[in-house]
Amino acid sequence: MALVLMGTEACHLCDQAQALLLQFQGALAVDVLLEDIAESEEQVQRYGVRIPVLLHEETGAELDWPFDSIQLRQWLIQHQCLHSI
């Protein structure tokens, strides 16, 4: 099971989302992968105006930007992605 942060290079919002995720490093019960949507036309169409988007690979649940650390924490808990905090 993994989380995928959908984004692209030179996206300052993607950098902010990644920084928020790093706050939970060590508490995450899943791997986090970074996916550059520019490598797939399908992903550009799906996520182009929404990035960054955090995707739960197993369930398909998505967390669209904007989100803060509180919203991210709640989403991670809801989707059982944390060991503990």
N, CA, C and O of each residue as an XYZ file, in Angstrom:
340
protein
N       0.850     -1.171      0.000
C       0.000      0.000      0.000
C       0.896      1.234      0.000
O       1.922      1.272      0.679
N       0.488      2.248     -0.778
C       1.296      3.459     -0.869
C       0.402      4.669     -1.109
O      -0.734      4.559     -1.569
N       0.956      5.814     -0.780
C       0.367      7.090     -1.150
C       1.185      7.641     -2.295
O       2.405      7.484     -2.326
N       0.520      8.285     -3.235
C       1.212      8.883     -4.372
C       0.879     10.366     -4.389
O      -0.288     10.752     -4.444
N       1.919     11.194     -4.341
C       1.725     12.633     -4.460
C       1.851     12.985     -5.935
O       2.941     12.967     -6.505
N       0.709     13.307     -6.540
C       0.676     13.671     -7.944
C       1.069     15.138     -8.067
O       0.497     16.001     -7.401
N       2.044     15.410     -8.919
C       2.511     16.781     -9.102
C       3.357     16.882    -10.348
O       3.243     16.063    -11.260
N       4.202     17.884    -10.383
C       5.124     18.055    -11.492
C       6.292     18.918    -11.033
O       6.236     19.548     -9.976
N       7.340     18.939    -11.831
C       8.510     19.748    -11.495
C       8.155     21.227    -11.507
O       7.242     21.654    -12.213
N       8.878     21.990    -10.726
C       8.732     23.447    -10.661
C       7.329     23.866    -10.227
O       6.843     24.922    -10.632
N       6.684     23.048     -9.413
C       5.352     23.351     -8.882
C       5.537     23.699     -7.403
O       5.755     22.811     -6.578
N       5.449     24.992     -7.068
C       5.682     25.394     -5.675
C       4.620     24.832     -4.734
O       4.905     24.579     -3.564
N       3.406     24.636     -5.228
C       2.367     24.036     -4.387
C       2.685     22.573     -4.094
O       2.428     22.081     -2.996
N       3.249     21.883     -5.089
C       3.662     20.488     -4.890
C       4.768     20.410     -3.844
O       4.793     19.495     -3.022
N       5.680     21.375     -3.881
C       6.749     21.439     -2.882
C       6.162     21.646     -1.486
O       6.629     21.046     -0.518
N       5.141     22.495     -1.385
C       4.493     22.736     -0.092
C       3.800     21.465      0.412
O       3.889     21.134      1.594
N       3.117     20.763     -0.478
C       2.447     19.520     -0.095
C       3.469     18.476      0.362
O       3.241     17.757      1.336
N       4.579     18.402     -0.339
C       5.630     17.453      0.032
C       6.192     17.800      1.411
O       6.457     16.910      2.219
N       6.371     19.084      1.676
C       6.868     19.510      2.988
C       5.887     19.130      4.095
O       6.304     18.721      5.178
N       4.588     19.265      3.829
C       3.584     18.856      4.813
C       3.676     17.360      5.083
O       3.597     16.929      6.233
N       3.841     16.575      4.040
C       3.969     15.124      4.205
C       5.198     14.760      5.029
O       5.168     13.817      5.818
N       6.271     15.506      4.843
C       7.503     15.227      5.587
C       7.315     15.394      7.091
O       8.046     14.794      7.880
N       6.335     16.210      7.493
C       6.057     16.375      8.920
C       5.614     15.058      9.558
O       5.742     14.874     10.768
N       5.092     14.145      8.738
C       4.592     12.874      9.241
C       5.581     11.726      9.021
O       5.261     10.562      9.262
N       6.777     12.071      8.564
C       7.803     11.060      8.340
C       8.051     10.312      9.646
O       8.169     10.930     10.704
N       8.128      9.025      9.578
C       8.321      8.207     10.768
C       7.016      7.710     11.363
O       6.995      6.679     12.035
N       5.928      8.428     11.124
C       4.619      8.010     11.627
C       3.786      7.351     10.532
O       2.760      6.733     10.815
N       4.221      7.482      9.296
C       3.454      6.911      8.185
C       3.599      5.397      8.137
O       4.699      4.857      8.260
N       2.482      4.732      7.959
C       2.461      3.273      7.874
C       2.518      2.806      6.425
O       2.384      1.615      6.144
N       2.715      3.743      5.512
C       2.733      3.456      4.075
C       3.903      4.180      3.432
O       4.450      5.126      4.001
N       4.281      3.730      2.246
C       5.295      4.426      1.464
C       4.652      5.617      0.780
O       3.452      5.617      0.504
N       5.467      6.641      0.506
C       5.003      7.801     -0.254
C       5.834      7.883     -1.526
O       7.064      7.918     -1.483
N       5.147      7.913     -2.645
C       5.792      8.016     -3.945
C       5.450      9.359     -4.562
O       4.359      9.888     -4.349
N       6.386      9.910     -5.329
C       6.135     11.146     -6.064
C       5.929     10.786     -7.526
O       6.735     10.059     -8.106
N       4.866     11.286     -8.121
C       4.542     10.977     -9.511
C       4.467     12.274    -10.298
O       3.700     13.172     -9.951
N       5.264     12.375    -11.360
C       5.237     13.546    -12.222
C       4.177     13.327    -13.293
O       4.339     12.483    -14.174
N       3.099     14.088    -13.211
C       1.987     13.885    -14.140
C       2.347     14.243    -15.576
O       1.653     13.831    -16.506
N       3.419     15.001    -15.767
C       3.819     15.419    -17.116
C       4.231     14.235    -17.979
O       4.310     14.360    -19.202
N       4.492     13.100    -17.365
C       4.919     11.913    -18.104
C       3.754     11.134    -18.709
O       3.970     10.158    -19.428
N       2.518     11.557    -18.425
C       1.353     10.837    -18.923
C       0.253     11.829    -19.310
O      -0.195     12.621    -18.481
N      -0.171     11.781    -20.557
C      -1.240     12.668    -21.013
C      -2.524     12.424    -20.226
O      -3.260     13.364    -19.926
N      -2.788     11.168    -19.894
C      -3.977     10.835    -19.111
C      -3.940     11.504    -17.740
O      -4.948     12.033    -17.272
N      -2.768     11.478    -17.099
C      -2.633     12.108    -15.787
C      -2.710     13.624    -15.893
O      -3.269     14.276    -15.011
N      -2.158     14.192    -16.958
C      -2.258     15.636    -17.159
C      -3.729     16.030    -17.267
O      -4.154     17.020    -16.671
N      -4.499     15.265    -18.019
C      -5.923     15.557    -18.183
C      -6.660     15.417    -16.849
O      -7.527     16.228    -16.523
N      -6.312     14.392    -16.091
C      -7.024     14.124    -14.837
C      -6.632     15.077    -13.713
O      -7.484     15.534    -12.950
N      -5.329     15.375    -13.614
C      -4.830     16.123    -12.460
C      -4.288     17.515    -12.787
O      -3.947     18.263    -11.871
N      -4.201     17.876    -14.056
C      -3.509     19.091    -14.472
C      -3.872     20.352    -13.727
O      -2.981     21.128    -13.382
N      -5.139     20.590    -13.465
C      -5.545     21.820    -12.776
C      -5.774     21.587    -11.286
O      -6.183     22.503    -10.572
N      -5.510     20.355    -10.806
C      -5.784     20.017     -9.411
C      -4.530     19.796     -8.574
O      -4.628     19.726     -7.349
N      -3.362     19.686     -9.188
C      -2.168     19.311     -8.426
C      -1.811     20.385     -7.407
O      -2.066     21.572     -7.610
N      -1.224     19.946     -6.328
C      -0.913     18.577     -5.959
C      -2.137     17.823     -5.452
O      -3.044     18.400     -4.852
N      -2.138     16.535     -5.706
C      -3.192     15.637     -5.238
C      -2.509     14.439     -4.592
O      -1.604     13.835     -5.167
N      -2.956     14.111     -3.394
C      -2.448     12.933     -2.706
C      -3.421     11.790     -2.975
O      -4.609     11.886     -2.665
N      -2.911     10.719     -3.550
C      -3.726      9.577     -3.958
C      -3.393      8.368     -3.091
O      -2.227      8.003     -2.943
N      -4.415      7.756     -2.527
C      -4.256      6.503     -1.793
C      -4.366      5.390     -2.833
O      -5.450      5.133     -3.357
N      -3.263      4.740     -3.126
C      -3.204      3.757     -4.215
C      -4.222      2.626     -4.066
O      -4.832      2.203     -5.048
N      -4.400      2.149     -2.865
C      -5.258      0.985     -2.649
C      -6.743      1.304     -2.781
O      -7.495      0.532     -3.378
N      -7.168      2.437     -2.227
C      -8.601      2.754     -2.209
C      -9.019      3.719     -3.313
O     -10.200      3.808     -3.649
N      -8.058      4.438     -3.875
C      -8.382      5.445     -4.875
C      -8.799      6.778     -4.275
O      -9.105      7.715     -5.013
N      -8.819      6.881     -2.951
C      -9.181      8.137     -2.291
C      -8.161      9.214     -2.637
O      -6.964      8.941     -2.740
N      -8.645     10.435     -2.814
C      -7.774     11.545     -3.179
C      -7.988     12.724     -2.227
O      -9.101     12.996     -1.778
N      -6.891     13.408     -1.941
C      -6.923     14.642     -1.166
C      -6.384     15.735     -2.071
O      -5.195     15.757     -2.388
N      -7.261     16.642     -2.487
C      -6.876     17.728     -3.388
C      -6.342     18.920     -2.606
O      -6.754     19.184     -1.477
N      -5.431     19.619     -3.226
C      -4.925     20.876     -2.698
C      -6.021     21.909     -2.811
O      -6.765     21.865     -3.790
N      -6.174     22.817     -1.903
C      -5.280     23.092     -0.776
C      -5.653     22.261      0.452
O      -6.825     21.992      0.716
N      -4.611     21.863      1.195
C      -4.810     21.227      2.489
C      -3.686     21.676      3.402
O      -2.582     21.986      2.952
N      -3.985     21.704      4.691
C      -2.971     22.068      5.678
C      -2.608     20.821      6.483
O      -3.114     19.732      6.210
N      -1.741     20.979      7.465
C      -1.280     19.807      8.211
C      -2.407     19.156      9.012
O      -2.404     17.939      9.198
N      -3.368     19.945      9.488
C      -4.490     19.375     10.236
C      -5.375     18.551      9.315
O      -5.755     17.431      9.658
N      -5.706     19.090      8.153
C      -6.524     18.350      7.186
C      -5.793     17.099      6.698
O      -6.400     16.039      6.540
N      -4.492     17.229      6.463
C      -3.702     16.081      6.024
C      -3.688     15.007      7.096
O      -3.870     13.828      6.792
N      -3.477     15.392      8.332
C      -3.462     14.426      9.440
C      -4.796     13.692      9.536
O      -4.828     12.470      9.677
N      -5.890     14.435      9.461
C      -7.218     13.812      9.530
C      -7.417     12.824      8.381
O      -7.952     11.734      8.582
N      -6.986     13.204      7.182
C      -7.118     12.328      6.015
C      -6.278     11.071      6.191
O      -6.728      9.966      5.886
N      -5.055     11.246      6.684
C      -4.173     10.097      6.910
C      -4.759      9.149      7.949
O      -4.676      7.931      7.791
N      -5.349      9.695      9.010
C      -5.989      8.859     10.030
C      -7.191      8.136      9.432
O      -7.356      6.931      9.624
N      -8.020      8.868      8.714
C      -9.218      8.287      8.111
C      -8.881      7.117      7.186
O      -9.641      6.154      7.089
N      -7.736      7.210      6.510
C      -7.354      6.180      5.557
C      -6.297      5.222      6.108
O      -5.639      4.496      5.363
N      -6.155      5.244      7.445
C      -5.285      4.312      8.174
C      -3.860      4.290      7.634
O      -3.290      3.228      7.385
N      -3.301      5.474      7.461
C      -1.945      5.601      6.922
C      -0.910      5.969      7.978
O       0.265      6.151      7.660
N      -1.335      6.079      9.219
C      -0.413      6.466     10.293
C      -0.238      5.336     11.292
O      -1.191      4.633     11.629
N       1.009      5.169     11.768
C       1.243      4.256     12.882
C       0.661      4.881     14.142
O      -0.190      4.303     14.818
N       1.152      6.092     14.434
C       0.675      6.855     15.588
C       1.283      8.238     15.521
O       2.291      8.473     14.855
N       0.642      9.138     16.228
C       1.190     10.516     16.319
C       1.108     10.947     17.758
O       1.504     12.064     18.092
